[in-house]
Amino acid sequence: MKKKLNVLVTGAGNGVGQSIIKSLKISKFKLNIVAADINVFSSGLYVCDKSLIIPKVEDNNSRNKFVKILTDNNIDILFVGSEFEIDYFSINKNYFEKKTKTIICISDNKIIKIGNDKFETIKFLKKNHIPYPLTFIPNIKNLSKLTRLIKFPLILKDRFGTSSKNVFVIKNITELKKKIYFIKKPIIQEFLGKNNSEIFDEEYTCSFFSSIDKKIHGPFLSQRTIKYGTSWILKSIDNKQLKQLMLGISKKIDFVGSINIQLKKHKKKFIPFEINPRFSGTTCIRAALGFNEPEMYIESFFYKKNIIKKKIKKEFVMRYFEEVFIKTNQIKKLNNNFSKGYKKKWY
């Protein structure tokens, strides 16, 4: 067994990337964790063994730049922590794995597109006879017709949005006509669950993991409340009905590694409304409670070992803010290394 793996995590400045980093830090494996981001002012860059500033995926010649980064730094596995980079690394997975010795932890692009497009998600659920919320693509001409099919309050959100950004609870047609102009690609969706402000408003975030032999591990089931667009209070749960639904969904999706699904309980049924074929902001919470998906990925896809069934702790989890203090010369060092064109080797 290799003494230490070199693992690179992109998106070190956001919740998903930092969640992957936290999970890797409590892994049973010996790792050199390399944090990466496009912005030097990303807090996750300063809490790892090493860090790198990387190019934007849309930059000219980005593929050759990433090949150099992965090769020069002898990266064994790349975890994608930025939602903006998921499509890019999915499309280029085979290219990078042929050009380097790096394993790219990402699902097939067909599955990524279903997850990234909330309307495609609903079409997938409908096609596979899985419960789903009524969902339509609105325009200013068909609003009156659509609101006869969906009762107020309803949800207005971006078809390609992330987290809770640009998600509105709409109470009447006047409000809908005003807010729809704020969203580039709007969809409207029936309101699920109870319209109240209780801590746990019947929202759930669940996950399962597919190993290299296509065996499904999990699911991890949890109920949550959202604040600042992320899971703020969470409790892991057991629920037979929810577990059966999740296992049924897992058989319909051909995916790699981790996938998490958002659901609400509506009229005594669990209704999925979002599928994310990737790691999430709650990855580190699941890891701390015994379901460490980045660790499982290393064990299955790198070491080719069988994954032992995980015992999940039943606990509450609450989030809090934490500061990272950085010396000025650390920022200068990262900027200098980036400007040199990735010539410096970390290992």
N, C-alpha and C positions, 0 to 999 in steps of 0.2 A: 504494500500500500504506500502511495506517495506520502512523504512526510507532511507536507502542507499543500493544500490546493490554493491556487490564486483565483479568487472569485470577484468579478466586477459587477457592481450594481449601478445602473443608470438611474436618473431621477432622484438624486440624493437630496434635492431641495423640496421634495413633496412627500405627502403622507404615505403613498404606496412604496416609494423607494426606501424611505426610512423604516417602514414596517418590515420590508425584506431584510434590511441591515440588522434590525433588532432580532429577527428570527435567526439569522446566521450567527449572531453573537452568542446565542444560547444553544447552538447546535452541538452535537457530540463530536463533530469533526473538527480537526485542526485546520484553520483557514486563515489566509491572508485576504482580508476584505478590502477591496479597492472601491471607494465611493467615487462616482462620476456624475457630473452635471455640466450643463452649458453655461451656468452662471457661477462666478466665483463667490457670490454672496448666497450660497446654499448651505444651510447649517449642517446637513448630513455629511458634507465634505470633511468636516473637522472632528468627527467622532470615530473615524476608522483608522486602520493601520496605514493606509496610503490613500491618496486622492488624485483625481485627474479632472481637468477641464476638457470636455469633448466637444466636437463640432455639432451644430444643428443637423438633424438628419436631412433637411431640405437643402443644405449647402452643396455647392458644386463639388464633385469629386468626393463626396462623403464616404462612399463605399471604400475607396482606396485608403482614406484617412483612418477609418475604423479597422481595416485590415492591419495597418501599421501599428495602431494602438494595441490591438489584441496580440499581435505577434511580438512586438517589442517588450510587452509586459508579461508575456508568457501566461495569458489568461486561460484557465481551464474551463470555466463556465461563466456565461454572461446572463444575468438576471435583468429583465427590463422593468424598471420602476417608474418610468414616465409613460403616461397614457398617450402622449403625443408621438411616442416612438414605437408603439406596439405594431401598428400596421407596417411600418418600415422594416423592422426586424423580422416580422413574419414573412414578408415578401422576399427578403434577402437572406433568410436563414440558411438555405442550402449553399448559397454563394459564400457566406462567411465560414461555414463549416468545412467547405472544400479548400478555401484559401488559407485557413488557419487551423490550429489544433483546438479551437474553442467550441464548446457545445453551447448553442443558443437556446435558452429555455423560453420557448414560445410555441403557441398552438398554430395549426394550419390557418392560412389566411381566410379560408372560407368560413371558419368558425369565428375568427376575429371580426369579420364584417357583420355577422349576425349579432354579435355582442355590441359592436360600436354603433350600430344603427337601431334605435329603439323601435322603429316601425318594423324592421326586419325581425327583431326579437319576437314581436307579437305574431307575425306571420309564421315564424317557426313554431311557436307554442300552439297556434291554431292548427297548423298542418299535422302536428303530432298528437292532437287531441289532449293537450295539456291545458288546464284552466288559464284564462288570460283576461285582462281588463279590456272593455270596449275601447277601441283606439281608432282615431281618424286623423287624416291630414287635412287641416282646415285652410280656407282662404276667405277673404272678406266677402265673397259672393255666396258661399255655402254655409256660413255660420248659423243662420237661422234654422236651416234644415238639420244641421248636425246637432244643435242643441235641443231638438225635439227627440233625438235618439239617445243623447246623454243628458241626464238630469244635473242641475246645479246642486251643490258645488261640484266643479270638475277640475281636473289638473291640466294646466297648460305648461308645456316644457319644450326644450330643444330636442329635436330628433337625434342629434349627435352630441348632446351635452354630457358633462361629467359631474359627478357628485350631485349636489343640490343646486348647482348654478343655473339660473334662469328657469327655476321651477316655481310656478305660481298656483295657489288655490284660488279659483275664480268663482265668484258667487252670483254673477248675473251677466247678461249679454252686453251691457254697457261697459263693464269692466273688461270683458273678453275682447271687445273691439279696440280698447285702448292698449291693452298689454300685448296683443298679438304682434304689434309693430316692433316690439323690443326683441323679438326672437327671429333669428335668421331662417331656420328650418323648423317651424312649429308643428307639434302634434297636440291633440287634445285627447284626454283619457278619463275614463270614469273614476270618480273618487272612491278609493277603497278604504275600508275600516271605519272607525268611529270619528266623527268630526268634533274632537275635543282636544284638550291640552294635557291629557294624562301622561305620566312618565313613559309607560309602555303602551303605545297606541297601536298594538297588534301588528307591529312591523318586525320582520325577521330577516336575518342575513345568515345564509347557510353555505357550506362549502364541501366539496369532495375532491379527491385527488386520483388521477389515473397514472399508474406506474408504467414502466416500459413494456410490460407484458399485457397491458390494457386492463389490468385488474383495478377495480374501483375500491378506494379506501375512504372510509367515512360513512355517512356524512357527519360533519360538525354542524350542529344546530344551535342557533342562538336568537334571542329576542333583544331588541335594542330601542334606544331613543337617539335621535339625531340632533346634533348641535354643530353649527359652523360647517355644515355639509358633510360631517363625518359621524361615525358611531361614537357617542359620548358616554353613554351608560349601556352596558351589555351584560347579559347573563346567559350562560350555556344551559341548554335544556334537553330533556328527553320528550319526544312526542311521536307516537307511532304513526299517526296520520301524516305528519310532516316528513318523517323519515321515508315512508313508502313513496310519497310524491317525489322526493329528491332522488331516490334510487331509480324511479321510473324515468325521470329526466336524464339521469346520467347514462342510461342505455340508449338514448336518442342522439347523443352528442359524441362525435369522434374528436376528442381533445387530448392535449398533452399537458401533464402536470396539474396545476390548480385551476379550479373554476368556482366562482361564487355566484350565488343567486339571491336576489332581493325579492321578498314576498310581503304581502299583507294578508291578515285574516279578515275575510269579508263574508258575512252571512254564514259563519261557522265553517267556511272553507278557506284553505290557503291558496292565494292567487299570486303566482310569479308575475313580476312586471319588469324585471331587469336581469340579464345574464351577462356576467363578466368572465370571459375565458382567460383569466390572468390572476395575478396576485392582487391583493386589495389592502386598504388601510387597516383592516382587522386581521391581516395575516399574522402579525406579531402577537395579537391577543390569542388567537388559536394556538400558536406555537407555545406560548407560556402555559396554556391549559392542556398541553399534551399532544397537539395536532400540528406538528411543525412541517409545513409543506415545502419550504426551500430545502430543509434537511432531507425530506423524503425524495426530492428531486435528485439531490446529490447521490443518495444511497442507491436509487434505482437506475438513473440514467448515466451516472459516471462510474459507480462501482459495480453496477449490474447485480445488486443483491436484492433478495426478497425483503419486503417491508413487513415488519412485525405489526400486528394489530395494536392500535394505540388506545390507551385508557384515557378518556377525556375527563378532566376535573369539572365538577359542577360548581361554578362560582360566579359572583358578580365581578364586573370590571368597570372601573371609572377612570376617565382620562383627566390629565392635567397638563398645563403648559410648563415647559422647562427651557431655560436659557442656555445658550452655548457661547462661551467667551473666546474670542479669537484674537491673536496677536497680529498686528499689521504686517509683519514680515511673512506670515503664513500666506496671506492673500497675495502679496507681491510674488512669492515663490511660485504659487500656482499660475499666476498670470504669465510669469517669465517662461515657465515650462511649456505653456500653451503656445506662446509666440515663437518658440523654437521649433515648432512643428513636430512635436511628440518624439524628439530625439532621446530624451532621458529614459533610462530603464530603471524601474523601481526595484526589480529583484535580480 
